Amino acid sequence: MDVLRIILQVLLVLTSGFLTLLILLHKGKGGGLSDMFGGGITAGAGSSGVAERNLNRITISFAIVWFVVIVLLGLIQKLA
């Protein structure tokens, strides 16, 4: 059980880091902090629609894996 917990904790750290990077890669929608720091200037030079959709799919996939790992860690903790 300890090996499974360690594997899930490592997976949690990795998915958390990748999820943070993927969220930061998304294009700013405007009207928030992205405009304050010059995000509105590069709005026209953003990524294409296909790339943005693929980035969304990858981000959602990592978010689902992240959520499942957290639930599994909680269940393991409760059983221990």
Backbone as CSV, one residue per row, in Angstrom:
resi,resn,N_x,N_y,N_z,CA_x,CA_y,CA_z,C_x,C_y,C_z
1,MET,0.820,-1.198,0.000,0.000,0.000,0.000,0.862,1.259,0.000
2,ASP,2.043,1.163,0.645,2.928,2.327,0.673,3.500,2.635,-0.695
3,VAL,3.763,1.600,-1.492,4.295,1.817,-2.840,3.262,2.530,-3.703
4,LEU,1.991,2.138,-3.583,0.922,2.780,-4.342,0.766,4.238,-3.930
5,ARG,0.881,4.495,-2.633,0.771,5.877,-2.144,1.910,6.741,-2.687
6,ILE,3.119,6.200,-2.703,4.268,6.955,-3.219,4.103,7.227,-4.719
7,ILE,3.647,6.221,-5.456,3.433,6.402,-6.899,2.382,7.474,-7.145
8,LEU,1.294,7.446,-6.383,0.242,8.449,-6.556,0.716,9.843,-6.155
9,GLN,1.542,9.935,-5.119,2.066,11.244,-4.722,2.998,11.822,-5.781
10,VAL,3.833,10.976,-6.371,4.716,11.439,-7.442,3.878,11.870,-8.643
11,LEU,2.850,11.077,-8.971,1.961,11.429,-10.080,1.231,12.734,-9.796
12,LEU,0.861,12.967,-8.553,0.196,14.216,-8.176,1.114,15.412,-8.379
13,VAL,2.363,15.279,-7.975,3.319,16.382,-8.147,3.541,16.674,-9.632
14,LEU,3.713,15.620,-10.420,3.947,15.810,-11.853,2.740,16.436,-12.545
15,THR,1.546,15.912,-12.267,0.358,16.472,-12.921,0.076,17.894,-12.444
16,SER,0.380,18.203,-11.189,0.189,19.572,-10.703,1.097,20.548,-11.444
17,GLY,2.350,20.156,-11.629,3.275,21.024,-12.360,2.873,21.213,-13.812
18,PHE,2.537,20.109,-14.481,2.124,20.218,-15.881,0.816,20.992,-16.019
19,LEU,-0.108,20.791,-15.083,-1.383,21.514,-15.145,-1.162,23.013,-14.980
20,THR,-0.264,23.395,-14.099,0.057,24.812,-13.926,0.642,25.399,-15.206
21,LEU,1.578,24.689,-15.815,2.174,25.175,-17.068,1.150,25.251,-18.192
22,LEU,0.288,24.252,-18.288,-0.724,24.256,-19.346,-1.710,25.400,-19.176
23,ILE,-2.094,25.692,-17.945,-3.012,26.807,-17.712,-2.343,28.123,-18.068
24,LEU,-1.061,28.244,-17.761,-0.354,29.482,-18.094,-0.156,29.646,-19.606
25,LEU,-0.193,28.563,-20.352,-0.044,28.648,-21.805,-1.300,29.150,-22.516
26,HIS,-2.433,29.112,-21.837,-3.672,29.544,-22.478,-3.640,31.036,-22.783
27,LYS,-4.337,31.382,-23.841,-4.413,32.774,-24.268,-5.335,33.534,-23.324
28,GLY,-4.922,34.741,-22.934,-5.754,35.564,-22.072,-6.998,36.042,-22.804
29,LYS,-8.111,36.076,-22.100,-9.374,36.498,-22.721,-9.580,38.007,-22.629
30,GLY,-8.754,38.692,-21.884,-8.857,40.139,-21.787,-9.703,40.572,-20.604
31,GLY,-9.490,41.809,-20.183,-10.270,42.368,-19.105,-9.760,42.002,-17.720
32,GLY,-8.679,41.277,-17.624,-8.175,40.873,-16.313,-6.724,41.242,-16.149
33,LEU,-6.014,40.430,-15.411,-4.600,40.690,-15.158,-3.765,40.584,-16.426
34,SER,-4.237,39.797,-17.413,-3.454,39.666,-18.640,-3.361,40.999,-19.383
35,ASP,-4.404,41.819,-19.340,-4.348,43.137,-19.973,-3.457,44.087,-19.196
36,MET,-3.423,43.946,-17.890,-2.622,44.835,-17.068,-1.135,44.678,-17.373
37,PHE,-0.712,43.473,-17.689,0.698,43.216,-17.942,1.012,43.109,-19.426
38,GLY,0.186,43.682,-20.266,0.488,43.718,-21.692,-0.072,42.554,-22.480
39,GLY,-0.982,41.803,-21.934,-1.564,40.673,-22.647,-2.442,41.105,-23.805
40,GLY,-3.006,42.304,-23.728,-3.869,42.790,-24.798,-3.100,43.126,-26.055
41,ILE,-1.823,43.416,-25.926,-0.998,43.771,-27.079,-0.790,42.566,-27.986
42,THR,-0.592,41.407,-27.391,-0.306,40.211,-28.172,-1.554,39.392,-28.489
43,ALA,-2.735,39.963,-28.271,-3.967,39.209,-28.502,-4.117,38.828,-29.971
44,GLY,-3.666,39.679,-30.862,-3.774,39.374,-32.286,-2.778,38.337,-32.748
45,ALA,-1.711,38.149,-32.024,-0.671,37.198,-32.418,-0.799,35.882,-31.664
46,GLY,-2.012,35.576,-31.214,-2.222,34.362,-30.436,-2.172,33.117,-31.295
47,SER,-2.364,31.977,-30.654,-2.287,30.706,-31.358,-3.538,30.486,-32.198
48,SER,-3.450,29.540,-33.104,-4.577,29.245,-33.986,-5.674,28.530,-33.225
49,GLY,-6.821,28.402,-33.847,-7.953,27.754,-33.209,-7.694,26.288,-32.907
50,VAL,-7.027,25.593,-33.820,-6.747,24.169,-33.627,-5.780,23.969,-32.463
51,ALA,-4.770,24.791,-32.397,-3.799,24.673,-31.309,-4.455,24.973,-29.970
52,GLU,-5.330,25.954,-29.932,-6.014,26.293,-28.685,-6.959,25.166,-28.251
53,ARG,-7.643,24.551,-29.204,-8.520,23.424,-28.865,-7.717,22.228,-28.363
54,ASN,-6.580,21.960,-28.987,-5.732,20.864,-28.518,-5.186,21.152,-27.126
55,LEU,-4.814,22.394,-26.879,-4.336,22.780,-25.553,-5.447,22.614,-24.519
56,ASN,-6.672,22.946,-24.908,-7.809,22.747,-24.004,-8.006,21.270,-23.688
57,ARG,-7.928,20.426,-24.702,-8.106,18.984,-24.496,-7.024,18.417,-23.582
58,ILE,-5.783,18.823,-23.809,-4.683,18.330,-22.984,-4.850,18.809,-21.545
59,THR,-5.249,20.073,-21.375,-5.439,20.623,-20.030,-6.553,19.891,-19.301
60,ILE,-7.656,19.622,-19.981,-8.768,18.908,-19.357,-8.343,17.487,-18.992
61,SER,-7.564,16.842,-19.859,-7.092,15.484,-19.565,-6.224,15.469,-18.314
62,PHE,-5.298,16.415,-18.213,-4.441,16.482,-17.027,-5.262,16.808,-15.787
63,ALA,-6.293,17.646,-15.927,-7.140,17.983,-14.782,-7.911,16.758,-14.296
64,ILE,-8.376,15.932,-15.219,-9.104,14.715,-14.832,-8.171,13.745,-14.121
65,VAL,-6.968,13.571,-14.652,-5.990,12.681,-14.002,-5.646,13.214,-12.614
66,TRP,-5.462,14.514,-12.499,-5.140,15.155,-11.221,-6.253,14.905,-10.199
67,PHE,-7.494,15.055,-10.629,-8.640,14.847,-9.750,-8.737,13.392,-9.300
68,VAL,-8.556,12.460,-10.223,-8.626,11.031,-9.890,-7.529,10.653,-8.899
69,VAL,-6.328,11.192,-9.101,-5.224,10.899,-8.183,-5.540,11.416,-6.784
70,ILE,-6.125,12.601,-6.684,-6.468,13.153,-5.375,-7.527,12.287,-4.685
71,VAL,-8.527,11.845,-5.447,-9.559,10.985,-4.870,-8.952,9.661,-4.411
72,LEU,-8.098,9.074,-5.220,-7.467,7.811,-4.838,-6.576,7.967,-3.606
73,LEU,-5.840,9.058,-3.535,-5.030,9.309,-2.330,-5.906,9.470,-1.089
74,GLY,-7.045,10.120,-1.249,-7.966,10.267,-0.121,-8.528,8.930,0.322
75,LEU,-8.869,8.077,-0.633,-9.386,6.749,-0.290,-8.322,5.901,0.394
76,ILE,-7.098,5.963,-0.099,-6.009,5.202,0.521,-5.761,5.709,1.946
77,GLN,-5.804,7.001,2.130,-5.594,7.582,3.454,-6.687,7.144,4.413
78,LYS,-7.929,7.083,3.922,-9.039,6.690,4.777,-8.959,5.219,5.161
79,LEU,-8.475,4.387,4.247,-8.372,2.956,4.520,-7.195,2.607,5.418
80,ALA,-6.186,3.465,5.451,-4.981,3.162,6.229,-5.162,3.432,7.708
